[in-house]
């Protein structure tokens, strides 16, 4: 059986869980969006998406769920100057993009990030350490954000080691409170 192409299956449970943090009708950047599974989810929840990927065939599918931008962010300049109410990244790691990802968040914007971690090399791909988060790396990369949730560990079906975070960029006015829903 052939696995689904990158970004064509159901949305990540992590993304679904933390979507309520994003402003209703908010603008979402889905970086390395693939076929747009998270764009599809965000659109169904009333959010507006921009999906960025270097795979034109995948973007052909993703464009049904929002705007798309064909861009090779690993080998060319960061193509965006806009800021977003949320940035979603799953199953993707290119460390030199961290400053751009964080700068793409509006004050009060939400970062939902989930990708592979060290340990994954024992159960499958990716196994190259360049594409695996080191212990504590995701937390360290999000310094300056308010961490709402963080996990680092093993997930089954398919077996994988991941780190994932939901974090919010502080508002310019520190006296404004933001409520974060707690789930059971």
Phi, psi and omega in degrees: 000134179276133176291157177296147175298155180310125174082017183251351184270206177288155177292155176300138175301326179296315179296315179300315183301320187259002176305322181301343176289339184279137179308136175304137182064018181291161177267126185241132171263122175254102184273132186060053190288344183058226182278000170094029181299323179280330173297316179301314179298310182299318178300318180295340179261010176087006179270158179251134189240149165239118178259132179241131178200163178262359182261104184295325179295318178295319180295333177300321176285315185297332184296345176291345187246006179156193177282152177228155178223120176279116182204137174261089186286350178275332186242359181225171181298150176302125190271001188243143172242349181285160171244160191229158175286340177202151170234128179244130177222126175225143175054039181208136177214119171220097192305325183292352179274350184308313179300323179290318179299311182294322179290342180279353179272130171289159170304131186085358181286154187251132172255123174240112188228134178212123176205179187287150183232164175309137187114331181297333179298343180275347183238350181159205181262150354288150178239349178289125182300341177294339183246017179237127177293136176281159179308129178077356186295319182294318176299315180296324181291339183258018176303138182097346175260156174273113181281121179269321179205147177213138174223146178216112181172202186259137173234139179267164167058068003275153179298130180196154172255131183222160162238142178211147185217147166236123185215154184237134175286131181303148175286154178296325179263101185292351180276347178279130179263144176241130179271132177249118181291137175263135179250155180284000000 
